[in-house]
Amino acid sequence: MADTRLIQSRYRLLDLIGRGGMGEVWRARDESLGRHVAVKCLKPTGPQHDRSFTRVLRERFRREARVAAALQHRGVTVVHDFGESDGLLYLVMELLEGRNLSELLADNEQHPLPVPDVVDIAEQVADALGYTHRQGIVHRDLKPANIMRLDDGTVKICDFGIARLGHDAGFTSRLTGTGIAMGTPHYMSPEQISGGEVDHRSDLYSLGCVLYEIATGVPPFDLDDAWAVLVGHRDTQPEPLRSHRAELPGFFDRVVLDLLAKAPEERPSDAGDLRQRLALGRTGEQPAAGGTGRVRPAPVAAGPPLPSWTRDMTTGRKATGTARSLPPAVDLTAGLTGAWTTGTALPARTGGLPAVAAPWLPASAGQAAPSPDLLSTLSGRHSAGLDLARLGHWEEAGEVHRTVASLREEALGPDHPDTLASRYEVGFTLSRTGRPAEALREFGRVAEGRERTLGPDHPETLAARQETAYVLGQLGRHFEAHQVYAAVLASRVRSMGPDHPDTLRCRHNLAFNLSRLGRLEESYAMAREVAEARGRLLGEGHPDTLVTRYEVAYTLGRMGRWAEALQTYREVARARALTLGPDHPDTLSARYEVGIGLGRLGRSAEALELYRTLVADRTRVDGPTDPETLRARHGLGVNLGRTARWEEALAEAREVCAIRERTLGPDHPDTLVSRREVAVGLGWLGRWAEALTDYRRVAEARERVLGPDHPDTLAGRNDEAHCLEQLGRGTEAVDLYRRVAALRGHPGTPQL
């Protein structure tokens, strides 16, 4: 640019007044008309300067520039001209005398702007957005740097059309790795982040972010790592503005929080609606409940994974200053940093230890100690991975921890406590995403490393060994799991004492594993002791106490002591409703088990009413196709049959089976359980020929998935033989019974 002072023999560039992700802005003189203008120069850069990319960008630029030039509103920057000169795309705009909102915050030493100014800016921007949205134009990159407040108080939005050009042509997944910056994520809507459809309501969300910042001095998610900000937008409700600045008017707080609703339909319907609400609020006419009168939703527990292009985003620049960035060697696909989420806490797990790099580096490493900035960033991302897990984003958490573990190993060495802490969390996410064999290898590696560096009885070593036992149980290797649990428990008792919370957690797990080994009396005795100890130390309503009491009830049921099991499940359900809330998953699970107990005791009418209520609650909380909703509906159908309402039971079983087959697959165990229930209903209605078809489908699927001698497969074949009997096909039934008996190792012919 330095040697190009005249563009198209008309616009003489005088002073560089701004530089952004897509080019530079110059103060210039229009030699033809003798006026000063602003010239924005954009230099297209594609993958390896791809010619087709450049051609597409130029065409898109011309189209968007025409759109921008057609906008005529006092709140939108006027575009005078556009074109191309020596490979440079340029846009000629009115020269504005004033400061953008980012500069105003900087001038104010990062303090928020005066309340009257904030409200006035909000109203003027709403007017401008209302006009442009009616023209079918969405800005897509609304942020403080793109909003100017002129010396006379007029507010103008800059870069209409060009912002959309940048999004469409330069900021998409096909251009990741090209060095084109995504821009700051501090003002992006959830639907932009998730790659969904974007309309005018996305601009309203971005405006909410801008207003939040100029009113409070900080953006809604004031974090320095791109992924942390993105997932904050997607998953976390922002704090009320008045928690940062009490003198803000209540109506303004409500309006901005409504703009920041996660779902577009929860925001004001359009900029005109927003403008009206601001005007009513300023004059004192705003309804107390807000313009929509809706209840603000709770923080989102889970969401769609972020698109791959977000992993290459840099934090960019927020209005309140320049964010810290990672050193060049660090892969920006790593993850998140900072504590940016809310959610139910997980059981205590290992976190990163204070970074003390040098003592843990291999003696032969011969490398300089890693920078404190790098260690701090990795520590923040480790914490963010934990936060992702708390929200149930296990896959994303695993990606974060794997990247941090790799970087920590390179910087600190494989046996450094921080490296092992990340490896531990990798194992944890693997075990929670159905990959226990991989988790077992990871936990084994961590346990060995911690034993070498920390010692065999160190709490962190024992935590890794205990998780090893857990995944052994997941793999069905309960005897090996028992041995590990017993060794860890002995070490915990020796080093921590019998009533330490970690000791009690290990005893709980050991009791659980004893039950899976069929040692029910031992399991029951140990679970009762742990429940009593936890009740004494933590309180009767503590979630850990209730988890162990739930296990007590489960073991009582397996022992056939259903009256005691029912009473215990009811007590747990009531306590969880008080402690965790009536809609908490653990509360609903306990209610389901109450229904099981009622059914086992022959109280099917009571069980039927319980399941009707539970199905309604599960549908409301989790949705109609959630596995737990369908599980409750299955219980409802079973108890309809037990009360001899077989037509209704059959209809319920068929509907649940169809949904399970569609959502889980035809061979999923839950689908097969429902199909068997369909067959049971058909049999009770005397429709044995139809029942035989379903019984055979169940048996064949189980044989295909589980093998011919699996207990569930053999039970399915027995059902099939019984059905053949009912159809008078005794010879076939006898042959099938014999095959089942031979596979079970109990030869003999049943009496017909």
Buried (B, 14 or more C-beta within 10 A) or exposed (E): EEEEEEBBEBBBBEEEBBEBBBBBBBBBBBEEEEEEBBBBBBEBBBBEEBEEBBEBBBEBBBEBBEBBBEBEBEBBBBBBBBBBBEEBBBBBBBBBEBBBBBBBBBEEEEEBBEBEBBBBBBBBBBBBBBBBBEEEBBBBBBBBBBBBBEEEEEBBBBBBBBBBBBBBBBBBEEBBEBEBBBBBBBBBBBBBBBBEEBEBBBBBBBBBBBBBBBBBBBBBBBBBBBBBBBBBBBBBBBBBBBEBBEEBBBBBBBBBBBBBBBEBEBBBBBBBBBBBBBBBBBEEEBEEEBBBEEEBEEEBEEBEBBBEBBBBBBBBBBBBEEBEBBEEEBEBBBBBBBEBBEBEEEEEEBBBBEBEBEEBBEEEEEEEEBEEEBBEBBBBBBBBBBBBBBBBBBEBBBBBBBBBBBBBBBBBBBBBBBBBBBBBBBBBBBBBBEBBEBBBBBBBBBBBBBBEBBEBBBBBBBBBBBBBBBBBBBEEBBEBBBBBBBBBBEBBBEBBEEEBBBBBBBBBBBBBBBBBBEBBEBBBBBBBBBBBBBBEBBBBBBBBBBBBBBBBBBBBBBBEBBEBBBBBBBBBBBBBBEBBEEBBBBBBBBBBBBBBBBBBBEBBEBBBBBBBEBBEBBBEBBEEEBBBBBBBBBBBBBBBBBEEBBEBBBBBBBBBBBBBBEBBEEBBBBBBBBBBBBBBBBBBBEEBEBBBEBBBBBBBBBBEBBEBEBEBBBBBBBBBBBBBBBEEBEEBBBBBBBBBBEBEEEEEEBEE
